[in-house]
Amino acid sequence: MKILRPEEVKEFPKLRELSPEELREAYALAKAAFTAEDLYRCTEEEEGIPMEDFLKELEEIQEKVEQGNQ
């Protein structure tokens, strides 16, 4: 079994049930592949949009939905 990074995946594999042994192997491989760079990406703060802008956009969407229901 090989753990692929998202940039290495060319097509999504078919889903299947994994045996307990396969799950242990997958977890071990994923843990071993997790680097300090991965940890850093998980902890760095991403630039976002101001909450006021987000709420305004939600309110606009809600108004459109309410107008469509009338």
PDB file of N, CA, C and O in Angstrom:
ATOM      1  N   MET A   1       0.855  -1.172   0.000  1.00  0.00           N
ATOM      2  CA  MET A   1       0.000   0.000   0.000  1.00  0.00           C
ATOM      3  C   MET A   1       0.900   1.233   0.000  1.00  0.00           C
ATOM      4  O   MET A   1       1.938   1.256   0.662  1.00  0.00           O
ATOM      5  N   LYS A   2       0.494   2.252  -0.744  1.00  0.00           N
ATOM      6  CA  LYS A   2       1.255   3.488  -0.806  1.00  0.00           C
ATOM      7  C   LYS A   2       0.315   4.656  -0.553  1.00  0.00           C
ATOM      8  O   LYS A   2      -0.769   4.736  -1.129  1.00  0.00           O
ATOM      9  N   ILE A   3       0.744   5.553   0.312  1.00  0.00           N
ATOM     10  CA  ILE A   3      -0.024   6.758   0.581  1.00  0.00           C
ATOM     11  C   ILE A   3       0.419   7.817  -0.417  1.00  0.00           C
ATOM     12  O   ILE A   3       1.610   8.101  -0.538  1.00  0.00           O
ATOM     13  N   LEU A   4      -0.536   8.401  -1.131  1.00  0.00           N
ATOM     14  CA  LEU A   4      -0.226   9.412  -2.131  1.00  0.00           C
ATOM     15  C   LEU A   4      -0.591  10.795  -1.612  1.00  0.00           C
ATOM     16  O   LEU A   4      -1.594  10.965  -0.918  1.00  0.00           O
ATOM     17  N   ARG A   5       0.214  11.760  -1.949  1.00  0.00           N
ATOM     18  CA  ARG A   5      -0.107  13.148  -1.652  1.00  0.00           C
ATOM     19  C   ARG A   5      -1.114  13.619  -2.706  1.00  0.00           C
ATOM     20  O   ARG A   5      -1.143  13.078  -3.812  1.00  0.00           O
ATOM     21  N   PRO A   6      -1.934  14.614  -2.380  1.00  0.00           N
ATOM     22  CA  PRO A   6      -2.949  15.066  -3.342  1.00  0.00           C
ATOM     23  C   PRO A   6      -2.381  15.413  -4.717  1.00  0.00           C
ATOM     24  O   PRO A   6      -3.020  15.142  -5.733  1.00  0.00           O
ATOM     25  N   GLU A   7      -1.189  16.007  -4.759  1.00  0.00           N
ATOM     26  CA  GLU A   7      -0.612  16.379  -6.055  1.00  0.00           C
ATOM     27  C   GLU A   7      -0.158  15.167  -6.867  1.00  0.00           C
ATOM     28  O   GLU A   7       0.070  15.280  -8.071  1.00  0.00           O
ATOM     29  N   GLU A   8      -0.027  14.013  -6.218  1.00  0.00           N
ATOM     30  CA  GLU A   8       0.377  12.796  -6.923  1.00  0.00           C
ATOM     31  C   GLU A   8      -0.809  12.015  -7.485  1.00  0.00           C
ATOM     32  O   GLU A   8      -0.623  11.140  -8.331  1.00  0.00           O
ATOM     33  N   VAL A   9      -2.008  12.315  -7.032  1.00  0.00           N
ATOM     34  CA  VAL A   9      -3.190  11.555  -7.441  1.00  0.00           C
ATOM     35  C   VAL A   9      -3.663  12.015  -8.812  1.00  0.00           C
ATOM     36  O   VAL A   9      -3.930  13.197  -9.025  1.00  0.00           O
ATOM     37  N   LYS A  10      -3.761  11.084  -9.719  1.00  0.00           N
ATOM     38  CA  LYS A  10      -4.234  11.387 -11.075  1.00  0.00           C
ATOM     39  C   LYS A  10      -5.722  11.090 -11.222  1.00  0.00           C
ATOM     40  O   LYS A  10      -6.421  11.776 -11.969  1.00  0.00           O
ATOM     41  N   GLU A  11      -6.212  10.073 -10.517  1.00  0.00           N
ATOM     42  CA  GLU A  11      -7.637   9.751 -10.517  1.00  0.00           C
ATOM     43  C   GLU A  11      -7.990   9.181  -9.154  1.00  0.00           C
ATOM     44  O   GLU A  11      -7.145   8.598  -8.475  1.00  0.00           O
ATOM     45  N   PHE A  12      -9.233   9.353  -8.764  1.00  0.00           N
ATOM     46  CA  PHE A  12      -9.683   8.912  -7.447  1.00  0.00           C
ATOM     47  C   PHE A  12      -9.857   7.397  -7.466  1.00  0.00           C
ATOM     48  O   PHE A  12     -10.566   6.873  -8.325  1.00  0.00           O
ATOM     49  N   PRO A  13      -9.226   6.689  -6.540  1.00  0.00           N
ATOM     50  CA  PRO A  13      -9.373   5.221  -6.535  1.00  0.00           C
ATOM     51  C   PRO A  13     -10.764   4.810  -6.082  1.00  0.00           C
ATOM     52  O   PRO A  13     -11.455   5.558  -5.389  1.00  0.00           O
ATOM     53  N   LYS A  14     -11.160   3.618  -6.481  1.00  0.00           N
ATOM     54  CA  LYS A  14     -12.453   3.088  -6.071  1.00  0.00           C
ATOM     55  C   LYS A  14     -12.429   2.832  -4.562  1.00  0.00           C
ATOM     56  O   LYS A  14     -11.428   2.367  -4.018  1.00  0.00           O
ATOM     57  N   LEU A  15     -13.538   3.138  -3.899  1.00  0.00           N
ATOM     58  CA  LEU A  15     -13.640   2.906  -2.470  1.00  0.00           C
ATOM     59  C   LEU A  15     -13.828   1.424  -2.201  1.00  0.00           C
ATOM     60  O   LEU A  15     -14.533   0.725  -2.930  1.00  0.00           O
ATOM     61  N   ARG A  16     -13.183   0.959  -1.137  1.00  0.00           N
ATOM     62  CA  ARG A  16     -13.366  -0.429  -0.733  1.00  0.00           C
ATOM     63  C   ARG A  16     -13.106  -0.525   0.760  1.00  0.00           C
ATOM     64  O   ARG A  16     -12.434   0.324   1.346  1.00  0.00           O
ATOM     65  N   GLU A  17     -13.641  -1.557   1.355  1.00  0.00           N
ATOM     66  CA  GLU A  17     -13.423  -1.807   2.780  1.00  0.00           C
ATOM     67  C   GLU A  17     -11.991  -2.284   2.980  1.00  0.00           C
ATOM     68  O   GLU A  17     -11.496  -3.132   2.239  1.00  0.00           O
ATOM     69  N   LEU A  18     -11.338  -1.730   3.987  1.00  0.00           N
ATOM     70  CA  LEU A  18      -9.988  -2.166   4.309  1.00  0.00           C
ATOM     71  C   LEU A  18     -10.031  -3.091   5.515  1.00  0.00           C
ATOM     72  O   LEU A  18     -10.813  -2.892   6.445  1.00  0.00           O
ATOM     73  N   SER A  19      -9.181  -4.098   5.479  1.00  0.00           N
ATOM     74  CA  SER A  19      -9.082  -5.003   6.621  1.00  0.00           C
ATOM     75  C   SER A  19      -8.393  -4.270   7.766  1.00  0.00           C
ATOM     76  O   SER A  19      -7.758  -3.242   7.535  1.00  0.00           O
ATOM     77  N   PRO A  20      -8.500  -4.762   8.972  1.00  0.00           N
ATOM     78  CA  PRO A  20      -7.808  -4.117  10.095  1.00  0.00           C
ATOM     79  C   PRO A  20      -6.294  -3.997   9.861  1.00  0.00           C
ATOM     80  O   PRO A  20      -5.681  -3.005  10.255  1.00  0.00           O
ATOM     81  N   GLU A  21      -5.705  -4.997   9.230  1.00  0.00           N
ATOM     82  CA  GLU A  21      -4.270  -4.949   8.941  1.00  0.00           C
ATOM     83  C   GLU A  21      -3.955  -3.842   7.930  1.00  0.00           C
ATOM     84  O   GLU A  21      -2.974  -3.113   8.077  1.00  0.00           O
ATOM     85  N   GLU A  22      -4.801  -3.728   6.906  1.00  0.00           N
ATOM     86  CA  GLU A  22      -4.607  -2.678   5.902  1.00  0.00           C
ATOM     87  C   GLU A  22      -4.780  -1.293   6.513  1.00  0.00           C
ATOM     88  O   GLU A  22      -4.052  -0.362   6.169  1.00  0.00           O
ATOM     89  N   LEU A  23      -5.751  -1.158   7.423  1.00  0.00           N
ATOM     90  CA  LEU A  23      -5.942   0.125   8.097  1.00  0.00           C
ATOM     91  C   LEU A  23      -4.728   0.490   8.940  1.00  0.00           C
ATOM     92  O   LEU A  23      -4.271   1.633   8.911  1.00  0.00           O
ATOM     93  N   ARG A  24      -4.204  -0.476   9.691  1.00  0.00           N
ATOM     94  CA  ARG A  24      -2.998  -0.209  10.491  1.00  0.00           C
ATOM     95  C   ARG A  24      -1.846   0.230   9.597  1.00  0.00           C
ATOM     96  O   ARG A  24      -1.115   1.167   9.921  1.00  0.00           O
ATOM     97  N   GLU A  25      -1.691  -0.460   8.464  1.00  0.00           N
ATOM     98  CA  GLU A  25      -0.619  -0.114   7.532  1.00  0.00           C
ATOM     99  C   GLU A  25      -0.833   1.286   6.961  1.00  0.00           C
ATOM    100  O   GLU A  25       0.112   2.067   6.854  1.00  0.00           O
ATOM    101  N   ALA A  26      -2.077   1.602   6.595  1.00  0.00           N
ATOM    102  CA  ALA A  26      -2.375   2.923   6.036  1.00  0.00           C
ATOM    103  C   ALA A  26      -2.102   4.014   7.057  1.00  0.00           C
ATOM    104  O   ALA A  26      -1.511   5.038   6.717  1.00  0.00           O
ATOM    105  N   TYR A  27      -2.524   3.816   8.309  1.00  0.00           N
ATOM    106  CA  TYR A  27      -2.274   4.803   9.360  1.00  0.00           C
ATOM    107  C   TYR A  27      -0.774   4.977   9.595  1.00  0.00           C
ATOM    108  O   TYR A  27      -0.299   6.102   9.750  1.00  0.00           O
ATOM    109  N   ALA A  28      -0.031   3.876   9.621  1.00  0.00           N
ATOM    110  CA  ALA A  28       1.413   3.951   9.839  1.00  0.00           C
ATOM    111  C   ALA A  28       2.097   4.693   8.693  1.00  0.00           C
ATOM    112  O   ALA A  28       2.987   5.512   8.922  1.00  0.00           O
ATOM    113  N   LEU A  29       1.682   4.406   7.464  1.00  0.00           N
ATOM    114  CA  LEU A  29       2.273   5.090   6.310  1.00  0.00           C
ATOM    115  C   LEU A  29       1.942   6.577   6.321  1.00  0.00           C
ATOM    116  O   LEU A  29       2.803   7.411   6.039  1.00  0.00           O
ATOM    117  N   ALA A  30       0.699   6.907   6.646  1.00  0.00           N
ATOM    118  CA  ALA A  30       0.306   8.315   6.685  1.00  0.00           C
ATOM    119  C   ALA A  30       1.064   9.048   7.784  1.00  0.00           C
ATOM    120  O   ALA A  30       1.507  10.180   7.588  1.00  0.00           O
ATOM    121  N   LYS A  31       1.214   8.410   8.931  1.00  0.00           N
ATOM    122  CA  LYS A  31       1.946   9.028  10.040  1.00  0.00           C
ATOM    123  C   LYS A  31       3.408   9.248   9.667  1.00  0.00           C
ATOM    124  O   LYS A  31       3.975  10.298   9.971  1.00  0.00           O
ATOM    125  N   ALA A  32       4.013   8.276   9.016  1.00  0.00           N
ATOM    126  CA  ALA A  32       5.412   8.400   8.612  1.00  0.00           C
ATOM    127  C   ALA A  32       5.602   9.468   7.536  1.00  0.00           C
ATOM    128  O   ALA A  32       6.650  10.109   7.465  1.00  0.00           O
ATOM    129  N   ALA A  33       4.573   9.654   6.697  1.00  0.00           N
ATOM    130  CA  ALA A  33       4.678  10.622   5.601  1.00  0.00           C
ATOM    131  C   ALA A  33       4.390  12.047   6.056  1.00  0.00           C
ATOM    132  O   ALA A  33       4.678  12.996   5.327  1.00  0.00           O
ATOM    133  N   PHE A  34       3.823  12.213   7.256  1.00  0.00           N
ATOM    134  CA  PHE A  34       3.469  13.536   7.764  1.00  0.00           C
ATOM    135  C   PHE A  34       4.744  14.257   8.183  1.00  0.00           C
ATOM    136  O   PHE A  34       5.443  13.813   9.093  1.00  0.00           O
ATOM    137  N   THR A  35       5.044  15.368   7.518  1.00  0.00           N
ATOM    138  CA  THR A  35       6.304  16.071   7.743  1.00  0.00           C
ATOM    139  C   THR A  35       6.103  17.321   8.593  1.00  0.00           C
ATOM    140  O   THR A  35       4.978  17.720   8.896  1.00  0.00           O
ATOM    141  N   ALA A  36       7.221  17.920   8.964  1.00  0.00           N
ATOM    142  CA  ALA A  36       7.176  19.186   9.694  1.00  0.00           C
ATOM    143  C   ALA A  36       6.507  20.261   8.834  1.00  0.00           C
ATOM    144  O   ALA A  36       5.807  21.128   9.357  1.00  0.00           O
ATOM    145  N   GLU A  37       6.718  20.203   7.535  1.00  0.00           N
ATOM    146  CA  GLU A  37       6.067  21.162   6.629  1.00  0.00           C
ATOM    147  C   GLU A  37       4.545  20.999   6.674  1.00  0.00           C
ATOM    148  O   GLU A  37       3.815  21.990   6.659  1.00  0.00           O
ATOM    149  N   ASP A  38       4.070  19.766   6.728  1.00  0.00           N
ATOM    150  CA  ASP A  38       2.638  19.513   6.847  1.00  0.00           C
ATOM    151  C   ASP A  38       2.099  20.117   8.142  1.00  0.00           C
ATOM    152  O   ASP A  38       1.048  20.758   8.146  1.00  0.00           O
ATOM    153  N   LEU A  39       2.823  19.908   9.235  1.00  0.00           N
ATOM    154  CA  LEU A  39       2.412  20.451  10.523  1.00  0.00           C
ATOM    155  C   LEU A  39       2.372  21.970  10.479  1.00  0.00           C
ATOM    156  O   LEU A  39       1.451  22.586  11.016  1.00  0.00           O
ATOM    157  N   TYR A  40       3.358  22.571   9.846  1.00  0.00           N
ATOM    158  CA  TYR A  40       3.399  24.026   9.746  1.00  0.00           C
ATOM    159  C   TYR A  40       2.183  24.547   8.983  1.00  0.00           C
ATOM    160  O   TYR A  40       1.566  25.533   9.387  1.00  0.00           O
ATOM    161  N   ARG A  41       1.842  23.879   7.876  1.00  0.00           N
ATOM    162  CA  ARG A  41       0.676  24.301   7.089  1.00  0.00           C
ATOM    163  C   ARG A  41      -0.594  24.213   7.917  1.00  0.00           C
ATOM    164  O   ARG A  41      -1.505  25.021   7.734  1.00  0.00           O
ATOM    165  N   CYS A  42      -0.673  23.241   8.830  1.00  0.00           N
ATOM    166  CA  CYS A  42      -1.857  23.088   9.675  1.00  0.00           C
ATOM    167  C   CYS A  42      -1.936  24.162  10.743  1.00  0.00           C
ATOM    168  O   CYS A  42      -3.022  24.447  11.249  1.00  0.00           O
ATOM    169  N   THR A  43      -0.813  24.762  11.096  1.00  0.00           N
ATOM    170  CA  THR A  43      -0.801  25.713  12.196  1.00  0.00           C
ATOM    171  C   THR A  43      -0.721  27.162  11.757  1.00  0.00           C
ATOM    172  O   THR A  43      -1.011  28.058  12.550  1.00  0.00           O
ATOM    173  N   GLU A  44      -0.332  27.419  10.505  1.00  0.00           N
ATOM    174  CA  GLU A  44      -0.229  28.811  10.089  1.00  0.00           C
ATOM    175  C   GLU A  44      -1.611  29.392   9.825  1.00  0.00           C
ATOM    176  O   GLU A  44      -2.524  28.705   9.368  1.00  0.00           O
ATOM    177  N   GLU A  45      -1.730  30.647  10.122  1.00  0.00           N
ATOM    178  CA  GLU A  45      -3.015  31.324   9.987  1.00  0.00           C
ATOM    179  C   GLU A  45      -3.195  31.768   8.542  1.00  0.00           C
ATOM    180  O   GLU A  45      -2.331  32.431   7.968  1.00  0.00           O
ATOM    181  N   GLU A  46      -4.317  31.397   7.971  1.00  0.00           N
ATOM    182  CA  GLU A  46      -4.599  31.781   6.593  1.00  0.00           C
ATOM    183  C   GLU A  46      -5.317  33.121   6.573  1.00  0.00           C
ATOM    184  O   GLU A  46      -6.088  33.455   7.472  1.00  0.00           O
ATOM    185  N   GLU A  47      -5.040  33.868   5.527  1.00  0.00           N
ATOM    186  CA  GLU A  47      -5.733  35.139   5.366  1.00  0.00           C
ATOM    187  C   GLU A  47      -7.171  34.848   4.967  1.00  0.00           C
ATOM    188  O   GLU A  47      -7.428  34.049   4.067  1.00  0.00           O
ATOM    189  N   GLY A  48      -8.083  35.489   5.631  1.00  0.00           N
ATOM    190  CA  GLY A  48      -9.489  35.255   5.348  1.00  0.00           C
ATOM    191  C   GLY A  48     -10.180  36.559   4.994  1.00  0.00           C
ATOM    192  O   GLY A  48      -9.540  37.581   4.747  1.00  0.00           O
ATOM    193  N   ILE A  49     -11.491  36.496   4.975  1.00  0.00           N
ATOM    194  CA  ILE A  49     -12.252  37.710   4.723  1.00  0.00           C
ATOM    195  C   ILE A  49     -12.796  38.208   6.057  1.00  0.00           C
ATOM    196  O   ILE A  49     -13.029  37.408   6.964  1.00  0.00           O
ATOM    197  N   PRO A  50     -12.999  39.501   6.189  1.00  0.00           N
ATOM    198  CA  PRO A  50     -13.535  40.023   7.441  1.00  0.00           C
ATOM    199  C   PRO A  50     -14.926  39.441   7.723  1.00  0.00           C
ATOM    200  O   PRO A  50     -15.713  39.218   6.803  1.00  0.00           O
ATOM    201  N   MET A  51     -15.211  39.204   8.984  1.00  0.00           N
ATOM    202  CA  MET A  51     -16.486  38.612   9.391  1.00  0.00           C
ATOM    203  C   MET A  51     -17.662  39.466   8.926  1.00  0.00           C
ATOM    204  O   MET A  51     -18.709  38.933   8.557  1.00  0.00           O
ATOM    205  N   GLU A  52     -17.497  40.778   8.942  1.00  0.00           N
ATOM    206  CA  GLU A  52     -18.589  41.663   8.521  1.00  0.00           C
ATOM    207  C   GLU A  52     -18.963  41.397   7.065  1.00  0.00           C
ATOM    208  O   GLU A  52     -20.144  41.354   6.720  1.00  0.00           O
ATOM    209  N   ASP A  53     -17.945  41.219   6.210  1.00  0.00           N
ATOM    210  CA  ASP A  53     -18.204  40.934   4.796  1.00  0.00           C
ATOM    211  C   ASP A  53     -18.903  39.586   4.632  1.00  0.00           C
ATOM    212  O   ASP A  53     -19.823  39.444   3.827  1.00  0.00           O
ATOM    213  N   PHE A  54     -18.455  38.608   5.401  1.00  0.00           N
ATOM    214  CA  PHE A  54     -19.047  37.279   5.337  1.00  0.00           C
ATOM    215  C   PHE A  54     -20.516  37.315   5.752  1.00  0.00           C
ATOM    216  O   PHE A  54     -21.375  36.743   5.082  1.00  0.00           O
ATOM    217  N   LEU A  55     -20.793  37.993   6.862  1.00  0.00           N
ATOM    218  CA  LEU A  55     -22.176  38.090   7.338  1.00  0.00           C
ATOM    219  C   LEU A  55     -23.057  38.850   6.353  1.00  0.00           C
ATOM    220  O   LEU A  55     -24.215  38.487   6.145  1.00  0.00           O
ATOM    221  N   LYS A  56     -22.514  39.903   5.747  1.00  0.00           N
ATOM    222  CA  LYS A  56     -23.269  40.661   4.753  1.00  0.00           C
ATOM    223  C   LYS A  56     -23.642  39.757   3.571  1.00  0.00           C
ATOM    224  O   LYS A  56     -24.767  39.800   3.072  1.00  0.00           O
ATOM    225  N   GLU A  57     -22.687  38.949   3.139  1.00  0.00           N
ATOM    226  CA  GLU A  57     -22.949  38.034   2.026  1.00  0.00           C
ATOM    227  C   GLU A  57     -24.015  37.007   2.403  1.00  0.00           C
ATOM    228  O   GLU A  57     -24.885  36.690   1.592  1.00  0.00           O
ATOM    229  N   LEU A  58     -23.951  36.489   3.626  1.00  0.00           N
ATOM    230  CA  LEU A  58     -24.970  35.537   4.078  1.00  0.00           C
ATOM    231  C   LEU A  58     -26.352  36.180   4.126  1.00  0.00           C
ATOM    232  O   LEU A  58     -27.342  35.567   3.728  1.00  0.00           O
ATOM    233  N   GLU A  59     -26.415  37.416   4.613  1.00  0.00           N
ATOM    234  CA  GLU A  59     -27.694  38.119   4.676  1.00  0.00           C
ATOM    235  C   GLU A  59     -28.263  38.345   3.284  1.00  0.00           C
ATOM    236  O   GLU A  59     -29.471  38.216   3.082  1.00  0.00           O
ATOM    237  N   GLU A  60     -27.403  38.684   2.310  1.00  0.00           N
ATOM    238  CA  GLU A  60     -27.859  38.875   0.932  1.00  0.00           C
ATOM    239  C   GLU A  60     -28.416  37.570   0.364  1.00  0.00           C
ATOM    240  O   GLU A  60     -29.438  37.571  -0.322  1.00  0.00           O
ATOM    241  N   ILE A  61     -27.745  36.471   0.652  1.00  0.00           N
ATOM    242  CA  ILE A  61     -28.221  35.175   0.173  1.00  0.00           C
ATOM    243  C   ILE A  61     -29.562  34.845   0.811  1.00  0.00           C
ATOM    244  O   ILE A  61     -30.479  34.369   0.141  1.00  0.00           O
ATOM    245  N   GLN A  62     -29.670  35.103   2.113  1.00  0.00           N
ATOM    246  CA  GLN A  62     -30.923  34.828   2.810  1.00  0.00           C
ATOM    247  C   GLN A  62     -32.060  35.658   2.225  1.00  0.00           C
ATOM    248  O   GLN A  62     -33.166  35.144   2.052  1.00  0.00           O
ATOM    249  N   GLU A  63     -31.812  36.930   1.917  1.00  0.00           N
ATOM    250  CA  GLU A  63     -32.845  37.783   1.314  1.00  0.00           C
ATOM    251  C   GLU A  63     -33.295  37.229  -0.033  1.00  0.00           C
ATOM    252  O   GLU A  63     -34.488  37.224  -0.335  1.00  0.00           O
ATOM    253  N   LYS A  64     -32.343  36.760  -0.848  1.00  0.00           N
ATOM    254  CA  LYS A  64     -32.692  36.192  -2.144  1.00  0.00           C
ATOM    255  C   LYS A  64     -33.546  34.943  -1.982  1.00  0.00           C
ATOM    256  O   LYS A  64     -34.508  34.744  -2.723  1.00  0.00           O
ATOM    257  N   VAL A  65     -33.196  34.101  -1.012  1.00  0.00           N
ATOM    258  CA  VAL A  65     -33.959  32.866  -0.774  1.00  0.00           C
ATOM    259  C   VAL A  65     -35.367  33.219  -0.320  1.00  0.00           C
ATOM    260  O   VAL A  65     -36.346  32.647  -0.799  1.00  0.00           O
ATOM    261  N   GLU A  66     -35.458  34.157   0.599  1.00  0.00           N
ATOM    262  CA  GLU A  66     -36.774  34.566   1.107  1.00  0.00           C
ATOM    263  C   GLU A  66     -37.624  35.185   0.015  1.00  0.00           C
ATOM    264  O   GLU A  66     -38.833  34.953  -0.015  1.00  0.00           O
ATOM    265  N   GLN A  67     -37.033  35.970  -0.890  1.00  0.00           N
ATOM    266  CA  GLN A  67     -37.775  36.562  -1.988  1.00  0.00           C
ATOM    267  C   GLN A  67     -38.246  35.490  -2.965  1.00  0.00           C
ATOM    268  O   GLN A  67     -39.329  35.599  -3.539  1.00  0.00           O
ATOM    269  N   GLY A  68     -37.434  34.459  -3.149  1.00  0.00           N
ATOM    270  CA  GLY A  68     -37.805  33.368  -4.043  1.00  0.00           C
ATOM    271  C   GLY A  68     -38.919  32.503  -3.506  1.00  0.00           C
ATOM    272  O   GLY A  68     -39.621  31.846  -4.275  1.00  0.00           O
ATOM    273  N   ASN A  69     -39.093  32.494  -2.179  1.00  0.00           N
ATOM    274  CA  ASN A  69     -40.139  31.684  -1.548  1.00  0.00           C
ATOM    275  C   ASN A  69     -41.478  32.407  -1.485  1.00  0.00           C
ATOM    276  O   ASN A  69     -42.484  31.795  -1.125  1.00  0.00           O
ATOM    277  N   GLN A  70     -41.518  33.673  -1.820  1.00  0.00           N
ATOM    278  CA  GLN A  70     -42.766  34.439  -1.733  1.00  0.00           C
ATOM    279  C   GLN A  70     -43.538  34.384  -3.014  1.00  0.00           C
ATOM    280  O   GLN A  70     -44.614  34.976  -3.112  1.00  0.00           O
TER     281      GLN A  70
END
